[in-house]
Amino acid sequence: MAQKNTPIKESPQEGFVFGKNNYRLMLLSIIVVVFGFMLMIGDTDIYEFRKIVLAPIVVLAGFAIGFIAILKK
């Protein structure tokens, strides 16, 4: 009986899912979100501008940066 030598197909090497800029944007988004939550910390008045307006805007901006980092090619 003769054996057939079939060449083994090499699969192309798979790299990272995202590029370098995507990972940088993700890191930036994590830093911005953490900074937004840090703005909410404190013992002062609960209805302070920083806690009810500024901090949520900063957190949402961090999530938006993360969303952009995921979708950017």
N, C-alpha and C positions, 0 to 999 in steps of 0.2 A: 504494500500500500504506500502510496505517495502522500507525503504531508504537504499541505499548502501552507506556505509561509505568508501570512498576512501581516503587513506592517502595522505596528501599534500606533494608533493616532494619538499624538500628543495634544493635550488640551492647552490652549493658550493660557499663559499665566494670568491669573486674575489679580488686579491691583486693588487699591482702595476704592471704596464706593464713591467717595467725594474727593475733590481736589484740595490742594493746600489752602486756597482762599476760602473754601467752604468751611474747613475746620477752624480757620481763624475767625470767621464770622460766627460760628457756633460758640467758640470760646468767648467772644465779645458779647454775645447775647446772654450767656450764663452770667457774666460779670455784671451786665446791666440789670438783669433780673435780681440778682443778689443785692446790688446797690439799692434798687427800688424797695426791696423788703427791709433793708437796713434803715431806709428813710422812715419807715412806719414804726420803728422801735422808739420807745421813749416813755418817760413818766409825766410828760407835760400834758396839756389839754388835749383831749381826744379829738376835738373838732378843729384842730389846728390845720392851716392851709397845707402845710407840708405832708400831713398824714392822709387827708381826705381828697386832695387834688393832685399834688405833685407826685407822690409815691405811686399811685395807681397808673398815672400816665407813663412814668418811667418803666414800670413793670410791663405794661402793654407794649411799649416801644421795644423792650428786650425780647418779648415773644415775637414781635413783628420781624426783628432782625434774625431770630432763629428760623422763622418761616421762610424768609428770603434765602438764608443760608442753605436750607434744604432744597429749595426749588431752583437755585442758580446752577447753571450748567458750567 
